[in-house]
Amino acid sequence: MDLGLKDRVVIVAASSQGIGRATAEAFAAEGCKLAICARSTQTLRLLAATIAGKHHVPVHCEGLDVGDAAAVRQFVGNVANRFGGVDVCVTNAGGPPAKGFLATTAEDWQQAVEQNLLSVVHFARAVVPLMQRKKWGRLITITSLTVKQPVDQLVLSNAVRSGVVGLVKSLANEFGPDGITVNNVGPGYTATGRLKELARAQAQAAEVAEEEIFARWAAASPLRRIARPEEVADAIVWLASERASFITGQTLLVDGGAYKGL
Ligand code: NAD
């Protein structure tokens, strides 16, 4: 299947590891011009060189915090100057800490809103005008299964990410006439560093071993396993492609069927 993505300019935020990294690599494999960011510049530089060497595509990288509006604006501007615009923007960030409600602090809530909701706003404000100029664009947010089905010990994620879904639907409505699609991808349990942190929190709360938590997550999916980051990345790349040209305003769960609703 020709995804029609070759030479597209693609931003993947928070992409030094995990799902973001797998997504960046998947776009590079399609021949896209890539821009990646995360807080650690050193790790990013190494990764950018690895991806550029493997896939023979230009890779722009910058160290920044996705919750910093000015830094995001500057990053997007630099990408547009270097590559002549932005076609695809995938927003991502680290997940909020795994806690039950009474253990959360006011700072946790502030941080979760900045990192997991406002970061999407910052990227959208910067990339939408560039996409409007081209009359083509793809904005894809990475959230979580929690937007459909709350997960224990993830009250921050359960609450804050719903705002992203409201934003996605609003942006899809407002900017569809400009040829821009806006969609949300909700990963289920996926084998990354983030999942180990959640396993630790849930194991402590339930007083069981971490292995037991992983076994429960696998059992929750009809496929009886957790995802590989590459499986989430493939769904994101497809949504960004010409093959998903009439899909907008949607949440696509990549959760192996873990969500129990219809
Ligand atoms: P991860 O912790 O493995 O990777 C997160 C990436 O984001 C890293 O590259 C990190 O450096 C970067 N990052 C974190 N905070 C940042 C910030 N403020 N500014 C810039 N970069 C930042 O996480 P992951 O498992 O790949 O998850 C990605 C997203 O998907 C997270 O929001 C996570 O909560 C969500 N999610 C993950 C799972 C899962 O099972 N792994 C399930 C559902 C949702």
Residues whose N, C-alpha, C, O or C-beta is under 5 A from the ligand:
A	BS01	NAD	A14 S15 S16 Q17 G18 I19 G20 C37 A38 R39 L64 D65 V66 G67 A93 G94 G95 Q115 T143 S144 L145 P187 G188 Y189 T190 T192 G193 R194 L195
